[in-house]
Amino acid sequence: MELPVQFLIRMKEMLGAEYEAFLASYDKERAYGMRINTLKMEKEEALKLLPFSLEPVLWCETGFYYQEEERPGKHPFHEAGLYYIQEPSAMITAELEEITPGEHVLDLCAAPGGKSTQLACKMQGKGVLVSNEINAQRAAILSQNIERMGIKNAIVTNESPEKLSKFLGAFFDKIVVDAPCSGEGMFKKEPLAVSEWSEENVENCSRRQREILSYASAMLKPGGRIIYSTCTFSKQENEDVVQGFLSEHAEYKVVQMHRIWPHKAKGEGHFAAVLQKAGESTRQNTFEKAEKLEKGKLAQLEEFINSTLKINLEGSFVTFGENLYLLPEQAPNLKGLKVLRPGLHLGSFKKNRFEPAHALSHALKASECRHVLDLSRDQREVEGFLRGETIEAVAEEKGWYLVCIEGIPLGFAKYSNGMFKNHYPKGLRIVG
């Protein structure tokens, strides 16, 4: 790999005697990582089920290395949301955030969703997680990953940090700022980052990072914490940004600061700092108001719940057109913001019926449904279901069935006359 000359000069100055070892790390194969989704299954159970050769990631309890040739991203367990493919070093950021279930948490630069889904596991479905991404296309990918991992208490927004701070104010107990950066730590993983690197870009990133941190500070309650992280080596984008922020915000102190180096650890480059805000937390009372469903829609929803689920859908409802969502507990007021997902998508109201959303299937457990079609990983029907094919089988009752693989939900199918009509979303189906 041909690395930028100015980058190499700077790294030699930074690392001194360690420079040659750092340079040699580019000749080694990169590490591949996955993180088990404990919202779906406990780690010990998942490890018994997963058919991969896994090695623990030291800084993440649920993180594991896998062999590239095993390609877990192609396995049906990935579609079921049992794990998230994530660069091992990147797992450290959310691990540093001490989450108490029930808190208000913001992932400010969240796409594609690795840190948000990691935070959600720590939150255990309690409290509210706002996952924001300024880029619309990346925000859509973020929303898909939130859905696949079965997260109930997440709101996905597509806004600038500046606008978000104006509308939400000091609402959050914890904020993660995985800031856009020059990507020096990703040179091995993403060669495009090499061609785009320049000293000018490093400077531009540094300026933008300070701005984003200032907006994050405006959204943090007294006593709260910000985790600032990047995937770059540049001191200008890391320690200098933190020190510049501290010089302008005397109410903060650094609690922890970490670097992961590719010549010292099995992973790419990463930086993370924990910033504590002085004061005691206060509660914000401007929450999103729930809607009262009209009588006809409420009857449709109750009919679906009574015929399909063993649980009630408790919480506050909100409708976007004909789509029904379940708001997270104490969701902030979202008026005026671009919202891709205002909570868990339950389904949509059709003519005289309620049709469940794919997101609901992933947020449920098999034990919470009246009708389950559980498939073995070895059955041909698993891949067929992911392709959108119908399943021929005999069932006792008509209606909605939760299709699972080894007890883990994949999606919904509707049974009638000896056939399970597939409701796996067309945009997610395997092609070829």
N, C-alpha and C positions, 0 to 999 in steps of 0.2 A: 504494500500500500504506500503510495506516494503522498506523504503528509506535507502540509504547508510549511515553508521554511521558517517564517516568522513564529509560527506555532511551536516548532521544534526548538528554536532559540530560546523562547520564553520558558518552555518546559525544562530545558537544561539548566536555566538559571534557578528555577523553582526547586528542582529535585536534587541538583548536585550529584552526589555519589550514587543516587538511586536512578539516575537518568537512563543508564544502559538497560537496567532491568525493566524500567517502564517501556522503553522502546522495544525490547524483546517480546513484551506482552502482545504486540500487534501481530506476531508470527504464530501465536497460539490460537486455537479455535475458540470462538466465543462460547460463553455458557448460556444454556437455555433453562428457563424457569417457569414453574406453574405454582399457583397458590390455591389450596383447597378452599372451597366455599362452604364454610361452616353453617351458613343459613340453610343449606340443603342436607348436610350430613356431618356428623362429628368426624374429626380428623382420623381417629383410629378406625372407624367403620369404613371410611373412604379408602384408606390405605389397603385394607383387605380386598376391596373391590377393584381398585385401579390396576390395569394390566401392564404397568410400566416399571422400568428400573429407576427408582427414585433415591435421591441423596438429599439430606436436609440442608436448607439454607440457614446458616448460623444465626442471622439477625432477624429471622422471621419464623415464628413457631409453626405456621401453616404453609411455609414456602419450601419448595423442593426443586432440585435440578433434575432434568430429564435428558435422555439422549436424543439428539436431533432426528435420527432415523426412525424413532418411535412415532413421531408426528401426532401427538395427542390432540392437536387442533382439528384433526380429521376424524376423531373418534366420536361416536354418538354421545358419550358422557360429556363432551365439550358442549354439544348442542343442548344438553340437559342442564348446563350451568353448574356442574359438579366442581369445576375448577376454572381458573382464569389464567391464561398464558401471560406471563409478565417477566420482564427483565429482572434478574435476581437483585441487583443493586437498588432498583427502584422500590423494592419492597420495604426498605428501611424507613422511608418518610412517614407512612401511616403508622408504622410500628412505634414511632417516637411519640405519637399523639395519644395521651392518656384519656381515653373516652369513658365516660360514665353513661350507660344507657339512659335515655330520656333527655339528653342534652340537645342543644341546637348547634349543628355542625355545618360548615361551608367548605366545599372544595371549589376554589375560585377559578382555577384553570384546569378543568377536570378531564377533558377528552384524552384518550379514548375510554377511560373509566377504571384503570387499575387501582388508583388510590381511593376513588369513591367506593368501589366494591369492597375494598379492604376495610375502609372506615365503617361501612354498613355492617360487616360481620361483627365488628366491635360494638356497634350500637344495638345489636340483637333485636332489630325491628322496633325499637322504642326511641321516641324523640323525633326530630326532623333533620334530614340531610338535604341540603340544597347543593346540587351539582351543576356548576355553571361552565359554559364554554362560549367564547365570543364568536368562533367560526361556525357558521350554520351547518355545514356538511359534517364537521367533526362533532358538533352537538347531537346530530342525528345518530351517529355511531355510538356516542356516549349513551344516549337513550336506549338503544338496542341492547347494549351490554348491561345496563341497569335492569332491563326487563329479563334478559337471559339468566341473570344471577338471582332472580326471584326477590328483588328488594321491594318491600312494601312502603317504606317510609321516606322515599326519595322524591324530590322535586327537581326536574331538569329545566334549566333556564338557558337562554341564548342571548346574553347581554354583555356589554362592556363592564369591567370592574367599576368604572366611574358611575355609570347609570345605576348599577346594582346598589352601590353604596348610598346613593341619593334616595333610593326608594326604600331600602331595608333598614338603614341606620344601624345602631349598635345592637343587633339582634342575636349574635352568635357567641357561644361559649368557646368554641374551637374553630380555627380556620386553617386550612392547608393551602399554601401558595406554591404550587409546583410550577415555577415561572418559566415562560418561554425563554430559551437561552440559545447560545451559539452551538450547542450540541456536541462539544468536543468529546464528551464521554461516550458518544454514540458513533464515533467514526468507524469503528469495526462493524457495527450493526447496520449503519445507514451511510453508505459511501457518498450519497448525495450531500450529506452534511460537510464532507471534506471540500467539495467543489464550491460550496456556498460560504465557506469560512473566510473571514477577513478581520483585520484589526478594527476596521470601521464598524463591522457588524457586532463585534464584541462590545464596543462602546455604545452602540445603539441599544443593544440588549440590556446593558447595565442601567441606562437611563430609564428604559421602560420598566425594568424590574423594581426600581425605586418608586416609580409612580404606582405600580400595582400594590406594593406593600403599604403605601400610604392609604390607598382606597380600602385595603383589607383592615387596616387599623381603625378606620371609621366605622367598620361593621362589627368590631369586637367589643364585647362587654368588659367592664373593669374586672380584673382577676382572670381574664381569659388568656388563651395561648394561640400564637401563630406558629405554624411549622413552615419555614421557608426552605425550598429545595430547588436544585437544578441538576441537570445531567452534564455539567461542564466542569473543566478543571480551572478555568480562569479565576484568579483571585479578584479581579475586577468585578466579576459577576457574582462572587460568593462573599468572602469576608468583607470586601470593600462595600458591597451593597448593604450588608448587615450593619457595619459600622456607620455608614452614611445615614441609615434609617435611625439608629440609636442616637446619633447627634441631633436629629430633628425631633425625636420622640423620647424625651427623658423619662417617661413613665414606663419604659420597657427595660428589661435586662435579658441577657443571654443565659439560658438554663443549660443547654447542651449545644454542641457543634460537632459534626462528624463529616469525615471524608472517606469514601471508598475508592481505593486505587486498584486498577486492573493488574498491577504487578504484585499486589499484596493480598488480594482476595479474588475469589472466583466470581467475577462479575465485571461490569463496565464501570465507568467513572460516575460518581454521584456525590453530591454535597447536601447536607441538611443541617438546619439550625432551629432550635426551639426558643421562641421569644415570649417571655412572660410579661403581661400587662399588669401594672400595679392596681390595687383596689379590690373591692369585694363585688361579686357578681350581683346584678339586679335583674329582675324578670321584666321582659318586654311584653306588653299586653295587647299589641295591635295584631291580632290573629285573623286569618282568613275566615270569613263567615260561611257556615255550611248552608246548603240549599235544602228546601223542603220539596221533595219530589211530588209532582202532580199525581193524583189518585191512580190514573191509568198506568203510568210508568212504575209506580210503586207496586202495583199488583203484578205486573210482568216480572219485576225483580224478585218479589216474594215467591212467585211460582217457580222461578229458576232455582232459587235457594232451597226451597222445600223439596224439589224433585232431584236435585243434583248434589247438594252439599250436606255435610253432617254438622257444619258450623254456621253461625250467623256472620254476616259481614258487618261488623260493628265499626262505628266511626262516623265521620262526617262526609256526606256526598257532595260532589260538584259535577255539573254537566258542561261539556263543551260540545255544542250542537246536540247530536244524538248519542254522544259518547259519555259514559258514566265513569267517574274516578272516585277513589276513596282517598280523602285528604289525610296526610300524616297528622299525628297529634300536634297541636299548637303550630300549625303551618303559618308562615308569615303572610301578611296581606300582599297578594300578587298583582293587584290592579296596576296596569300601566307597564308591565314587564312582558317580554316575549317568553312564553312558557311552552315547552314542548311536552312536558309531562307533569301535571299538577298533583302527582301521587300515583297510586296503583290504578292502572287502567282495568276496570272490572268488565267492561263490555259495551255493547251498543243496543239501543232500542230500535228494533225492526217493527214491521207491521204486526201487531198483536203478539210479539214475543220479545224476549231478551236473549241476545246472543253473546256468550262469554268471550272475552278477549284472550289472546295468547298469553299476555302478561299475567293474567289471573292463574292460568294453568301452572306457570312457573313459580308463582308465589304460594301455591298450595302444597300440602303433603298428601300422599296417597291415602292416609288414614282420615283425611278431612273430606273425602268424597264418597258418595254412595255407590258409584259405579266406577270400577277401575279395570283397565285392560293392561295387565303387566306383561311385558315382553322380555325375553332373555336377550342378552347382547348378541347371542349367536343366531337368533332367529332372523330369517330373511325379511320378515315384516318390519323390522326396525329401520333398515335402510329404505324400504319401500315407503314407510310412513314419512320419513324425512324428504322423500322425493314428491310427496303429495298424493301417493297412491291410496286407494281404498283398501280396507282389510276385510277379507272374507272370514267370518267366524260366527259362531252361534252364541248369543247372549240371552239372558232371561228376560230383560226389560228393555223397552225402547228408551231413548233419551241420550243425554250427554255423558260421555265416558272420558275419564282422565287416562290418557295413554302414557304408560311409564316404561322405562328401561331399568330393570332390576330395582323397581320401587321408586325410581327418581322420575318425576314428571317430564314429559317431552312436549305435550300439547293436548288439545281436545279433539275428539271424534264424536260423531253423532250416529247412534245405532238405530237401524230400522231394516226389517225384512232381510236379515242375514248378512247385512253389510254395515261396516263402519265407515261413514263418510268422513273423509279427512278434512280437518280444519287447520292444518299446519299452514302458516302464512306463506303465500306465494313468493314473497320477496326473500324468504329465508330457506326455501327449498333447495336441496342438492340438485345440481344440474349435471347431466352427463353420466 
